[in-house]
Amino acid sequence: MNRNELFSLLILREKGAKAPATAMTLKEIASEDISAAKSVNTLYKIFKKLVISGYVSCGLPDGRAATYYITGAGLAKIGEFES
């Protein structure tokens, strides 16, 4: 896990994106102050990897935009870095 991936998980947790209905779009994530990756294209690559790893899952679509929320495995992964 790299810094951008960790910050992406932290943003989802901080903003309460923990369920399909509260998931966030990549544009919403990119606009956050602590997001190290400001490009939606970069975030897409990061989130593709996080979904494959099981730390993030896809939420309910927002129009045509995909949304993402943190899973229990993602919350546990953050805990590894905070202790």
C-alpha positions, 0 to 999 in steps of 0.5 A, spaced: 500 500 500 502 506 498 501 513 500 495 515 495 492 509 496 492 510 504 489 517 503 484 515 499 481 510 504 482 515 509 478 520 505 472 515 505 472 513 512 472 521 514 467 522 509 462 516 512 462 513 505 461 506 509 455 503 505 453 503 497 448 509 499 453 513 502 459 512 497 463 518 493 465 519 486 472 520 484 471 527 483 468 528 490 474 524 492 479 528 488 476 535 491 478 533 498 484 537 501 488 531 503 487 527 497 494 526 494 492 525 487 488 530 484 487 527 477 481 523 476 485 518 472 490 517 477 484 516 482 481 511 477 487 507 477 488 507 485 481 505 486 481 499 481 487 496 485 483 498 491 477 494 489 481 488 487 484 488 493 477 488 497 479 494 501 473 498 497 467 496 493 463 500 488 456 503 491 450 506 487 451 510 481 451 517 481 448 519 474 453 516 470 459 516 475 461 510 479 461 511 486 466 507 492 465 506 499 470 503 504 469 496 506 471 492 513 477 490 510 479 497 508 478 499 515 482 494 518 488 496 513 487 503 516 488 500 523 494 497 521 497 504 520 494 507 525 497 503 531 
